Structure formats: C-alpha cells, structure tokens
Amino acid sequence: MILRKHDLLLQDSRARDDGTDVDAMELCFELLSLAGAIDRDCAARLRPHRLSEGKFVILSLLRDRPRGLPPHELADGAGVTRATITGLIDGLERDGLLRRVPDKADRRSISVRLTPQGAALAADLGGAHTAWIATLTGDLTMEERKMLRKLLRRIWMRTDAGRAAEPVS
C-alpha cells in the first residue's frame, strides 16, 4: 500500500538508525497512500463526465439553488480562490453545464446557474458519487468511526494547517 518513494524513505530511516520512529513514519505514509488512492478513484469516476473534483463541487453547490450563486460565494463554498473559480466556471460554461446571469438590479453582479443539462448531471452524479464516498467507510461500526475520527483529529492537530485552524468541538 505504500508508494515506492515512501518505501525508500523508510529504508533510509531504518538504515540511519537515528532514533526516528520509523513505524510512525510508515503509518503516515500509509495514510498518504490511502488519500492518494481515494483521490485517484474519485478522479476516475468523474473523468467520463469531463469533470474534475473542483467542477463537481461547483455543480453540487448549485444543485438545489435555481437562482444560482455569485462567483465569490461559489469560491468560498468550494474553498478555492476567486481566480480558480473563474477558470472552473469558464470550463463548466463552455461544456454547457452552467451559465452566468447578469443581475437586473446591479449590472456589475452576476449569478451562476445550472443549465438543464448541468442540473440533470448534478442530480444524477451527485447521488451516485456521494453514495460511493459513503461506501469507503460504510462498513465501519459506529464505534470504529468514532475512534477513527478521534485519531484523525489528533493527527490533524499536529499539522501546520490543523494548528492554524479554528478549534473543532
């Protein structure tokens, strides 16, 4: 399950025998490998629909919003920059899945809305994709899920991002 590059780092650490907890390193690398595998599977499931994960998120955010959202709200919701959201919107608009609608009261403002084709894809793919995601941990008992969440949070809090984040209750 560990990538070759990580295996080489582990071998090097074992050879140095400098007191590094190689077992802890190996566990981290296994977690990275799992995250990478999930990302690759996700990309493979979205590819036939000509979607990236970012584009899928945009479709999902707009799915139940017939009046659409302004680009800055899409960027915030997707966790991307405004420059990135522009590229995602451009691509989805080019594919006929959404459109920009000018605000009649304020011509400087626009709303991004799904086209009928985009709404159909969001509805069809949304359910299937979220169901697939749920299967990844679906066979864990509630106690196992609780323990895994607790352990993942402990690891998260050791990352720079975790230490900088708002405290999670």
C-alpha positions as a Python dict, from the first residue, in 0.01 Angstrom:
ca = {
    (1, 'M'): (0, 0, 0),
    (2, 'I'): (297, 234, 45),
    (3, 'L'): (430, 423, -256),
    (4, 'R'): (781, 342, -375),
    (5, 'K'): (914, 687, -280),
    (6, 'H'): (787, 642, 75),
    (7, 'D'): (929, 293, 96),
    (8, 'L'): (1271, 433, 2),
    (9, 'L'): (1244, 697, 275),
    (10, 'L'): (1155, 429, 527),
    (11, 'Q'): (1451, 214, 422),
    (12, 'D'): (1679, 514, 453),
    (13, 'S'): (1549, 596, 802),
    (14, 'R'): (1591, 236, 915),
    (15, 'A'): (1948, 231, 781),
    (16, 'R'): (2037, 558, 958),
    (17, 'D'): (1901, 424, 1288),
    (18, 'D'): (1892, 776, 1430),
    (19, 'G'): (1608, 720, 1674),
    (20, 'T'): (1331, 822, 1432),
    (21, 'D'): (1008, 634, 1497),
    (22, 'V'): (1000, 458, 1159),
    (23, 'D'): (677, 279, 1244),
    (24, 'A'): (507, 618, 1294),
    (25, 'M'): (650, 735, 961),
    (26, 'E'): (520, 423, 792),
    (27, 'L'): (170, 482, 930),
    (28, 'C'): (175, 839, 798),
    (29, 'F'): (285, 714, 456),
    (30, 'E'): (3, 457, 458),
    (31, 'L'): (-241, 739, 529),
    (32, 'L'): (-96, 944, 242),
    (33, 'S'): (-122, 644, 11),
    (34, 'L'): (-485, 592, 108),
    (35, 'A'): (-568, 959, 48),
    (36, 'G'): (-396, 941, -290),
    (37, 'A'): (-588, 627, -385),
    (38, 'I'): (-919, 790, -292),
    (39, 'D'): (-827, 1099, -497),
    (40, 'R'): (-737, 884, -798),
    (41, 'D'): (-1058, 680, -769),
    (42, 'C'): (-1260, 1000, -741),
    (43, 'A'): (-1093, 1146, -1050),
    (44, 'A'): (-1151, 823, -1244),
    (45, 'R'): (-1522, 825, -1155),
    (46, 'L'): (-1563, 1189, -1262),
    (47, 'R'): (-1347, 1171, -1578),
    (48, 'P'): (-1614, 1012, -1804),
    (49, 'H'): (-1832, 1315, -1731),
    (50, 'R'): (-1545, 1553, -1816),
    (51, 'L'): (-1540, 1675, -1457),
    (52, 'S'): (-1265, 1741, -1209),
    (53, 'E'): (-1336, 1731, -837),
    (54, 'G'): (-1345, 2112, -839),
    (55, 'K'): (-1606, 2120, -1116),
    (56, 'F'): (-1810, 1852, -938),
    (57, 'V'): (-1811, 2062, -621),
    (58, 'I'): (-1939, 2363, -817),
    (59, 'L'): (-2223, 2156, -966),
    (60, 'S'): (-2305, 2026, -618),
    (61, 'L'): (-2310, 2375, -467),
    (62, 'L'): (-2552, 2491, -738),
    (63, 'R'): (-2764, 2176, -741),
    (64, 'D'): (-3051, 2297, -522),
    (65, 'R'): (-3014, 2667, -596),
    (66, 'P'): (-3223, 2757, -901),
    (67, 'R'): (-3141, 3125, -851),
    (68, 'G'): (-2771, 3038, -852),
    (69, 'L'): (-2489, 3191, -654),
    (70, 'P'): (-2245, 3473, -718),
    (71, 'P'): (-1891, 3360, -807),
    (72, 'H'): (-1742, 3478, -476),
    (73, 'E'): (-1987, 3259, -282),
    (74, 'L'): (-1900, 2963, -504),
    (75, 'A'): (-1530, 3027, -438),
    (76, 'D'): (-1590, 3040, -63),
    (77, 'G'): (-1807, 2729, -69),
    (78, 'A'): (-1557, 2534, -277),
    (79, 'G'): (-1258, 2656, -77),
    (80, 'V'): (-1080, 2799, -381),
    (81, 'T'): (-955, 3140, -483),
    (82, 'R'): (-1158, 3375, -696),
    (83, 'A'): (-909, 3327, -980),
    (84, 'T'): (-959, 2950, -961),
    (85, 'I'): (-1338, 2980, -954),
    (86, 'T'): (-1327, 3185, -1273),
    (87, 'G'): (-1148, 2902, -1453),
    (88, 'L'): (-1388, 2640, -1317),
    (89, 'I'): (-1691, 2847, -1419),
    (90, 'D'): (-1541, 2910, -1765),
    (91, 'G'): (-1492, 2538, -1822),
    (92, 'L'): (-1838, 2440, -1698),
    (93, 'E'): (-1996, 2716, -1906),
    (94, 'R'): (-1802, 2603, -2214),
    (95, 'D'): (-1937, 2249, -2155),
    (96, 'G'): (-2293, 2383, -2137),
    (97, 'L'): (-2343, 2290, -1771),
    (98, 'L'): (-2391, 2638, -1629),
    (99, 'R'): (-2439, 2996, -1734),
    (100, 'R'): (-2370, 3341, -1598),
    (101, 'V'): (-2682, 3551, -1549),
    (102, 'P'): (-2648, 3928, -1503),
    (103, 'D'): (-2829, 4080, -1207),
    (104, 'K'): (-3105, 4306, -1340),
    (105, 'A'): (-3077, 4545, -1045),
    (106, 'D'): (-2696, 4563, -1043),
    (107, 'R'): (-2533, 4501, -1381),
    (108, 'R'): (-2194, 4459, -1213),
    (109, 'S'): (-2319, 4147, -1036),
    (110, 'I'): (-2381, 3806, -1184),
    (111, 'S'): (-2534, 3484, -1066),
    (112, 'V'): (-2402, 3146, -1178),
    (113, 'R'): (-2682, 2898, -1252),
    (114, 'L'): (-2700, 2543, -1377),
    (115, 'T'): (-2838, 2480, -1723),
    (116, 'P'): (-3094, 2199, -1757),
    (117, 'Q'): (-2807, 1973, -1870),
    (118, 'G'): (-2599, 2077, -1568),
    (119, 'A'): (-2890, 2027, -1329),
    (120, 'A'): (-2952, 1676, -1467),
    (121, 'L'): (-2584, 1584, -1434),
    (122, 'A'): (-2565, 1728, -1082),
    (123, 'A'): (-2870, 1528, -976),
    (124, 'D'): (-2759, 1202, -1139),
    (125, 'L'): (-2394, 1217, -1047),
    (126, 'G'): (-2444, 1378, -708),
    (127, 'G'): (-2631, 1085, -561),
    (128, 'A'): (-2407, 821, -714),
    (129, 'H'): (-2085, 995, -619),
    (130, 'T'): (-2183, 1066, -261),
    (131, 'A'): (-2308, 707, -223),
    (132, 'W'): (-1968, 581, -346),
    (133, 'I'): (-1788, 805, -96),
    (134, 'A'): (-2002, 665, 185),
    (135, 'T'): (-1908, 306, 90),
    (136, 'L'): (-1543, 375, 171),
    (137, 'T'): (-1612, 378, 543),
    (138, 'G'): (-1965, 243, 538),
    (139, 'D'): (-1878, -95, 685),
    (140, 'L'): (-1711, 54, 993),
    (141, 'T'): (-1912, 27, 1312),
    (142, 'M'): (-2016, 346, 1485),
    (143, 'E'): (-1752, 281, 1749),
    (144, 'E'): (-1484, 236, 1480),
    (145, 'R'): (-1593, 557, 1308),
    (146, 'K'): (-1579, 745, 1635),
    (147, 'M'): (-1229, 612, 1706),
    (148, 'L'): (-1107, 686, 1354),
    (149, 'R'): (-1239, 1043, 1376),
    (150, 'K'): (-1065, 1089, 1709),
    (151, 'L'): (-735, 957, 1573),
    (152, 'L'): (-754, 1160, 1252),
    (153, 'R'): (-822, 1477, 1453),
    (154, 'R'): (-518, 1408, 1671),
    (155, 'I'): (-303, 1374, 1361),
    (156, 'W'): (-464, 1681, 1202),
    (157, 'M'): (-377, 1890, 1508),
    (158, 'R'): (-8, 1806, 1457),
    (159, 'T'): (-10, 1959, 1109),
    (160, 'D'): (56, 2328, 1048),
    (161, 'A'): (-292, 2361, 898),
    (162, 'G'): (-452, 2193, 1198),
    (163, 'R'): (-271, 2415, 1447),
    (164, 'A'): (-372, 2725, 1249),
    (165, 'A'): (-738, 2620, 1216),
    (166, 'E'): (-1019, 2721, 1442),
    (167, 'P'): (-1066, 2479, 1730),
    (168, 'V'): (-1306, 2199, 1637),
    (169, 'S'): (-1556, 2093, 1900),
}
